[in-house]
């Protein structure tokens, strides 16, 4: 078993652990009617969904933002 296989396995397990933890926090915040905390948890779930599940999205977002702000001088 190489270190790359170990890293891939660990990344997958961490992803699921974060999903489960944030879903539990979402349920707790909804039960307590802590609306601001619920918004924070939803933003955290969106972050995991966008950047951890599909990491290539970070590069796409950076290229789009660079083109929008015209950082390259083009």
PyMOL commands that set and color helices and strands:
alter all, ss='L'
color gray80, all
select helices_A, chain A and resi 3-32+35-52+56-69
alter helices_A, ss='H'
color red, helices_A
deselect
rebuild
show_as cartoon
